[in-house]
Amino acid sequence: MTLRQGFERVSPTDIRIGEPLPYAVYDGSGMLLLQAGFVINTVKQRDVLIANGCFISNEVARARPAPPPLPLAAVSEEHSSFEMFDLLKLRLKRVFDLYRSGSVGDEFVPRIEGIALTIQEACTHDTDSALANLHLDYDSSYAVIHHLQAAMLCELIGKKLGVPDESRLPLIEAGLTHDIGLLDIQDVLDQQLAPLSPSQKERIAHHTVDTESILASLGVHKKAWLDPVRHHHERLDGSGYPDGRAGDAIDLPTRVLAIADIYSAMVRDRPYRKAMVSTEAMRKLMLEQGATTDRRLIGMMIKEIGVFPPGATVRLANGEIAVVKKRTANTACPLVFSFVRADGMPMLTPVQHDTAREECRIEGMVPFSNHRGAIAVLRGLWHHP
């Protein structure tokens, strides 16, 4: 990786496992990787960060030794997870841009591996904040959000299944890259209202095989990464593609990615339809896709992210509109913050409610697109003050 002028490489001894970073670190191009205060919890995470190229500014380097790290109690894991996903969007967009320009070179695999490891770290810190970040984002490109959300769901379902950390990584990497074969036409598809042309239909029908080939050319050799990518559109009844696999011929990681892919597509805006609210997407998954995907895994995903996931906007019995902040033991009764009064007027300061109380029970979900003007207020619930 080319070292950008004004930066100095970080050594492994500069990063203390389990302690907050005393300074922000950057990749070789000067893009922010991790903010000061983020906690690296595993040696694997640190080693991949260092191997991929991890730098600090010369000013910081000259000022070393750094001041003592912040006490753990002063670092909000919740905040760091929400903000880490903002950075992950930039990092994944950078990888996609480098790929489209033909200049990603041999950096592709380590960059994707680094993003996958950071997804694991962020979800370990605070899954609620990670889920909320992507559910609240309607400005980033479809390709970036779709891939990140699919990857995060692969991580959450895989962890629920009891798959060890390192064994989950190839599936997260598959989630991050499963539609890369469509990136060159994704911008057109994102704007197109007309029916697909014959050539576009052909591209979509072949995109899983194309993606597998592209990934192999970029240095991906792990079967546990390539197989789910190739087969995530296979269906249990044999109606899928590209190989018409059915039943037990579709392995567990592929089934997980299939569900993650369908759900993350349903809850994003498309040119021909508005995004579904999470409850509608879950219902359609179970009722319309359950016979051809895996009902057990769908149920597991619903239990894991919640009937009303963090970041979802809901209408309460008292008439207020609220955003889900945290899941609780009762997935139907999360902690929420109202941000629109019953008379439709916005609140200057969101108000916390316990939806287990009858007067604050959730009556249903509402599209976030109806309240996009409140995004700054809502993000403030997760960001540092």
QUIRA-V809654 format. One line per field, one symbol per residue. phi: phi as a letter, one per 30 degrees, with the letter a starting at -180 (. if undefined). A space follows every 10 residues. Layout:
BEGIN
phi=???
END
This chain:
BEGIN
phi=.ddddjbbdd ceddccdicd ddadbbddcj ddcbdejdcc cbdddddded ddjbbbdedd dddddddedd deddcddddd dddddddddd ddeddddddd dicdhddedd dddddddded dddddadedd ddeddccbcd deeddedddd dddddddddd dideedddee ddddddbdcd dcedcddddd cdcdeddedd dddddcdddd dedddddcjd bdddcddddd cdcdbedidd bccidbhddc ddeddddedd ddddddccdb ecaddddedd ddddeddcce dccbeddddd ddddcjebde jdcbccddjd cbcdcbdbec ddbddbbdbb dddjddcdbe cdbcdddedc ddclcbdded bddceddddd dcddd
END
